[in-house]
Amino acid sequence: MADSVQVSSERLTSLVERIENLEEQRSAINADIREVLAEAKSAGFDTRIVRQIVRLRKMEPYDREEQEHLLEVYRNAVGV
C-alpha cells in the first residue's frame, strides 16, 4: 500500500506541475494578446471590434450566419 501511495503522490505532483506550467504559458499568451491589442489600438482600430472579429472567425460558417440572421431579426423587432 505504501508503494501505491508513493506512486499516486508522484503522479499527483506531476499533474500539478503540468497545470502550473500551462497556467504560466496561458499568462504569457494573454500578455501577448494584450500587447497585440494595444498595437491595434495605437494603429487606430477599435479593439472591441477586433475581438469580435476574432470570435466570429472561430465560429463555423453556419453558426455565424444563423447568429447574424437572428441579430437582424431582433434588430427589426425593436426598430434598430
ROKE-854477 format. One record per residue: residue in three letters; x, z, y of N, C-alpha, C in turn; residue number from 1. Coordinates in Angstrom, 3 decimals, always signed. Layout:
// residues N
+--------+----------+----------+----------+----------+----------+----------+----------+----------+----------+-----+
: residu :       nX :       nZ :       nY :      caX :      caZ :      caY :       cX :       cZ :       cY : num :
+--------+----------+----------+----------+----------+----------+----------+----------+----------+----------+-----+
:    Ala :        X :        Z :        Y :        X :        Z :        Y :        X :        Z :        Y : NUM :
...
+--------+----------+----------+----------+----------+----------+----------+----------+----------+----------+-----+
***
This chain:
// residues 80
+--------+----------+----------+----------+----------+----------+----------+----------+----------+----------+-----+
: residu :       nX :       nZ :       nY :      caX :      caZ :      caY :       cX :       cZ :       cY : num :
+--------+----------+----------+----------+----------+----------+----------+----------+----------+----------+-----+
:    Met :   +0.820 :   +0.000 :   -1.200 :   +0.000 :   +0.000 :   +0.000 :   +0.861 :   +0.000 :   +1.259 :   1 :
:    Ala :   +1.956 :   +0.698 :   +1.239 :   +2.834 :   +0.745 :   +2.403 :   +3.365 :   -0.644 :   +2.730 :   2 :
:    Asp :   +3.640 :   -1.464 :   +1.707 :   +4.123 :   -2.824 :   +1.944 :   +3.061 :   -3.665 :   +2.638 :   3 :
:    Ser :   +1.814 :   -3.521 :   +2.217 :   +0.757 :   -4.319 :   +2.840 :   +0.543 :   -3.894 :   +4.288 :   4 :
:    Val :   +0.719 :   -2.607 :   +4.582 :   +0.614 :   -2.147 :   +5.965 :   +1.746 :   -2.726 :   +6.792 :   5 :
:    Gln :   +2.944 :   -2.759 :   +6.245 :   +4.100 :   -3.334 :   +6.949 :   +3.886 :   -4.819 :   +7.199 :   6 :
:    Val :   +3.428 :   -5.541 :   +6.195 :   +3.181 :   -6.972 :   +6.365 :   +2.088 :   -7.185 :   +7.407 :   7 :
:    Ser :   +1.031 :   -6.411 :   +7.352 :   -0.042 :   -6.546 :   +8.325 :   +0.462 :   -6.224 :   +9.726 :   8 :
:    Ser :   +1.313 :   -5.229 :   +9.842 :   +1.881 :   -4.865 :  +11.130 :   +2.741 :   -6.002 :  +11.672 :   9 :
:    Glu :   +3.556 :   -6.583 :  +10.828 :   +4.394 :   -7.710 :  +11.261 :   +3.543 :   -8.899 :  +11.658 :  10 :
:    Arg :   +2.501 :   -9.168 :  +10.896 :   +1.614 :  -10.296 :  +11.199 :   +0.901 :  -10.051 :  +12.526 :  11 :
:    Leu :   +0.414 :   -8.822 :  +12.701 :   -0.279 :   -8.486 :  +13.944 :   +0.659 :   -8.611 :  +15.138 :  12 :
:    Thr :   +1.867 :   -8.119 :  +14.999 :   +2.854 :   -8.221 :  +16.072 :   +3.122 :   -9.678 :  +16.409 :  13 :
:    Ser :   +3.241 :  -10.500 :  +15.386 :   +3.469 :  -11.931 :  +15.594 :   +2.308 :  -12.565 :  +16.354 :  14 :
:    Leu :   +1.091 :  -12.235 :  +15.963 :   -0.083 :  -12.796 :  +16.637 :   -0.152 :  -12.351 :  +18.090 :  15 :
:    Val :   +0.100 :  -11.067 :  +18.329 :   +0.064 :  -10.544 :  +19.701 :   +1.120 :  -11.229 :  +20.558 :  16 :
:    Glu :   +2.306 :  -11.402 :  +20.029 :   +3.381 :  -12.063 :  +20.782 :   +3.032 :  -13.511 :  +21.084 :  17 :
:    Arg :   +2.397 :  -14.196 :  +20.140 :   +1.977 :  -15.583 :  +20.383 :   +0.935 :  -15.649 :  +21.492 :  18 :
:    Ile :   -0.014 :  -14.710 :  +21.469 :   -1.042 :  -14.673 :  +22.510 :   -0.405 :  -14.410 :  +23.867 :  19 :
:    Glu :   +0.527 :  -13.464 :  +23.919 :   +1.209 :  -13.167 :  +25.177 :   +1.955 :  -14.391 :  +25.698 :  20 :
:    Asn :   +2.611 :  -15.110 :  +24.804 :   +3.328 :  -16.322 :  +25.191 :   +2.365 :  -17.372 :  +25.741 :  21 :
:    Leu :   +1.236 :  -17.555 :  +25.071 :   +0.251 :  -18.529 :  +25.535 :   -0.337 :  -18.133 :  +26.884 :  22 :
:    Glu :   -0.559 :  -16.830 :  +27.091 :   -1.070 :  -16.379 :  +28.380 :   -0.062 :  -16.634 :  +29.495 :  23 :
:    Glu :   +1.218 :  -16.461 :  +29.210 :   +2.253 :  -16.780 :  +30.198 :   +2.243 :  -18.269 :  +30.520 :  24 :
:    Gln :   +2.103 :  -19.092 :  +29.480 :   +2.056 :  -20.535 :  +29.691 :   +0.832 :  -20.912 :  +30.520 :  25 :
:    Arg :   -0.311 :  -20.267 :  +30.215 :   -1.533 :  -20.549 :  +30.960 :   -1.352 :  -20.182 :  +32.429 :  26 :
:    Ser :   -0.706 :  -19.047 :  +32.693 :   -0.461 :  -18.641 :  +34.074 :   +0.408 :  -19.661 :  +34.795 :  27 :
:    Ala :   +1.427 :  -20.152 :  +34.104 :   +2.305 :  -21.161 :  +34.700 :   +1.546 :  -22.453 :  +34.963 :  28 :
:    Ile :   +0.706 :  -22.851 :  +34.030 :   -0.083 :  -24.081 :  +34.204 :   -1.068 :  -23.918 :  +35.359 :  29 :
:    Asn :   -1.716 :  -22.748 :  +35.443 :   -2.643 :  -22.506 :  +36.553 :   -1.921 :  -22.561 :  +37.894 :  30 :
:    Ala :   -0.709 :  -22.045 :  +37.943 :   +0.079 :  -22.119 :  +39.174 :   +0.398 :  -23.574 :  +39.510 :  31 :
:    Asp :   +0.716 :  -24.367 :  +38.495 :   +0.995 :  -25.793 :  +38.703 :   -0.246 :  -26.515 :  +39.233 :  32 :
:    Ile :   -1.408 :  -26.181 :  +38.681 :   -2.652 :  -26.801 :  +39.136 :   -2.928 :  -26.432 :  +40.587 :  33 :
:    Arg :   -2.728 :  -25.161 :  +40.940 :   -2.917 :  -24.750 :  +42.342 :   -1.973 :  -25.518 :  +43.261 :  34 :
:    Glu :   -0.753 :  -25.742 :  +42.805 :   +0.225 :  -26.483 :  +43.605 :   -0.227 :  -27.921 :  +43.831 :  35 :
:    Val :   -0.741 :  -28.555 :  +42.785 :   -1.212 :  -29.942 :  +42.915 :   -2.429 :  -29.995 :  +43.830 :  36 :
:    Leu :   -3.325 :  -29.011 :  +43.707 :   -4.487 :  -28.974 :  +44.589 :   -4.075 :  -28.757 :  +46.042 :  37 :
:    Ala :   -3.060 :  -27.941 :  +46.269 :   -2.551 :  -27.748 :  +47.628 :   -1.974 :  -29.059 :  +48.159 :  38 :
:    Glu :   -1.307 :  -29.784 :  +47.308 :   -0.769 :  -31.093 :  +47.698 :   -1.908 :  -32.046 :  +48.052 :  39 :
:    Ala :   -2.969 :  -32.032 :  +47.239 :   -4.124 :  -32.885 :  +47.523 :   -4.758 :  -32.508 :  +48.851 :  40 :
:    Lys :   -4.863 :  -31.202 :  +49.100 :   -5.447 :  -30.736 :  +50.356 :   -4.604 :  -31.164 :  +51.546 :  41 :
:    Ser :   -3.284 :  -31.050 :  +51.413 :   -2.415 :  -31.445 :  +52.523 :   -2.438 :  -32.949 :  +52.744 :  42 :
:    Ala :   -2.844 :  -33.704 :  +51.715 :   -2.971 :  -35.152 :  +51.858 :   -4.345 :  -35.532 :  +52.409 :  43 :
:    Gly :   -5.189 :  -34.514 :  +52.684 :   -6.482 :  -34.787 :  +53.298 :   -7.647 :  -34.879 :  +52.334 :  44 :
:    Phe :   -7.427 :  -34.587 :  +51.057 :   -8.514 :  -34.651 :  +50.079 :   -9.252 :  -33.328 :  +50.021 :  45 :
:    Asp :  -10.546 :  -33.404 :  +49.760 :  -11.379 :  -32.222 :  +49.587 :  -11.166 :  -31.722 :  +48.158 :  46 :
:    Thr :  -10.591 :  -30.533 :  +48.012 :  -10.212 :  -30.050 :  +46.679 :  -11.431 :  -29.723 :  +45.815 :  47 :
:    Arg :  -12.550 :  -29.372 :  +46.434 :  -13.767 :  -29.153 :  +45.631 :  -14.182 :  -30.446 :  +44.945 :  48 :
:    Ile :  -14.080 :  -31.544 :  +45.664 :  -14.449 :  -32.837 :  +45.099 :  -13.432 :  -33.263 :  +44.038 :  49 :
:    Val :  -12.166 :  -33.003 :  +44.296 :  -11.133 :  -33.333 :  +43.304 :  -11.408 :  -32.578 :  +42.010 :  50 :
:    Arg :  -11.731 :  -31.291 :  +42.109 :  -12.059 :  -30.506 :  +40.909 :  -13.294 :  -31.070 :  +40.205 :  51 :
:    Gln :  -14.279 :  -31.483 :  +40.978 :  -15.487 :  -32.053 :  +40.392 :  -15.172 :  -33.360 :  +39.663 :  52 :
:    Ile :  -14.325 :  -34.185 :  +40.238 :  -13.924 :  -35.437 :  +39.583 :  -13.225 :  -35.134 :  +38.257 :  53 :
:    Val :  -12.366 :  -34.127 :  +38.251 :  -11.672 :  -33.746 :  +37.012 :  -12.693 :  -33.339 :  +35.951 :  54 :
:    Arg :  -13.692 :  -32.524 :  +36.345 :  -14.735 :  -32.114 :  +35.391 :  -15.512 :  -33.314 :  +34.878 :  55 :
:    Leu :  -15.862 :  -34.235 :  +35.773 :  -16.619 :  -35.415 :  +35.364 :  -15.817 :  -36.291 :  +34.397 :  56 :
:    Arg :  -14.522 :  -36.421 :  +34.637 :  -13.691 :  -37.253 :  +33.769 :  -13.553 :  -36.660 :  +32.364 :  57 :
:    Lys :  -13.723 :  -35.341 :  +32.249 :  -13.658 :  -34.694 :  +30.940 :  -14.909 :  -34.960 :  +30.112 :  58 :
:    Met :  -16.000 :  -35.277 :  +30.789 :  -17.285 :  -35.455 :  +30.108 :  -17.357 :  -36.792 :  +29.394 :  59 :
:    Glu :  -18.155 :  -36.815 :  +28.356 :  -18.457 :  -38.078 :  +27.679 :  -19.308 :  -38.927 :  +28.623 :  60 :
:    Pro :  -19.139 :  -40.256 :  +28.574 :  -19.907 :  -41.106 :  +29.496 :  -21.422 :  -40.872 :  +29.427 :  61 :
:    Tyr :  -21.958 :  -40.715 :  +28.225 :  -23.405 :  -40.496 :  +28.097 :  -23.822 :  -39.202 :  +28.787 :  62 :
:    Asp :  -23.073 :  -38.136 :  +28.570 :  -23.395 :  -36.844 :  +29.189 :  -23.295 :  -36.928 :  +30.707 :  63 :
:    Arg :  -22.294 :  -37.642 :  +31.201 :  -22.123 :  -37.805 :  +32.642 :  -23.296 :  -38.587 :  +33.226 :  64 :
:    Glu :  -23.706 :  -39.670 :  +32.561 :  -24.831 :  -40.469 :  +33.041 :  -26.123 :  -39.654 :  +33.036 :  65 :
:    Glu :  -26.313 :  -38.857 :  +31.982 :  -27.505 :  -38.027 :  +31.902 :  -27.527 :  -37.006 :  +33.042 :  66 :
:    Gln :  -26.390 :  -36.392 :  +33.326 :  -26.296 :  -35.421 :  +34.403 :  -26.583 :  -36.088 :  +35.747 :  67 :
:    Glu :  -26.005 :  -37.264 :  +35.972 :  -26.232 :  -37.976 :  +37.229 :  -27.700 :  -38.364 :  +37.381 :  68 :
:    His :  -28.318 :  -38.784 :  +36.276 :  -29.741 :  -39.149 :  +36.320 :  -30.592 :  -37.938 :  +36.665 :  69 :
:    Leu :  -30.337 :  -36.805 :  +36.002 :  -31.108 :  -35.597 :  +36.283 :  -30.902 :  -35.125 :  +37.713 :  70 :
:    Leu :  -29.686 :  -35.230 :  +38.203 :  -29.413 :  -34.846 :  +39.579 :  -30.231 :  -35.711 :  +40.538 :  71 :
:    Glu :  -30.313 :  -37.008 :  +40.265 :  -31.086 :  -37.901 :  +41.106 :  -32.583 :  -37.555 :  +41.036 :  72 :
:    Val :  -33.085 :  -37.259 :  +39.853 :  -34.496 :  -36.860 :  +39.688 :  -34.771 :  -35.590 :  +40.490 :  73 :
:    Tyr :  -33.889 :  -34.614 :  +40.382 :  -34.072 :  -33.357 :  +41.105 :  -33.972 :  -33.566 :  +42.611 :  74 :
:    Arg :  -33.047 :  -34.401 :  +43.046 :  -32.932 :  -34.696 :  +44.482 :  -34.232 :  -35.301 :  +45.004 :  75 :
:    Asn :  -34.758 :  -36.266 :  +44.274 :  -36.002 :  -36.886 :  +44.688 :  -37.143 :  -35.888 :  +44.726 :  76 :
:    Ala :  -37.160 :  -34.971 :  +43.764 :  -38.241 :  -33.990 :  +43.682 :  -38.245 :  -33.048 :  +44.878 :  77 :
:    Val :  -37.070 :  -32.749 :  +45.412 :  -37.008 :  -31.811 :  +46.547 :  -36.779 :  -32.537 :  +47.875 :  78 :
:    Gly :  -36.762 :  -33.859 :  +47.826 :  -36.651 :  -34.632 :  +49.062 :  -35.277 :  -34.661 :  +49.667 :  79 :
:    Val :  -34.259 :  -34.607 :  +48.842 :  -32.881 :  -34.651 :  +49.357 :  -32.327 :  -36.030 :  +49.174 :  80 :
+--------+----------+----------+----------+----------+----------+----------+----------+----------+----------+-----+
***
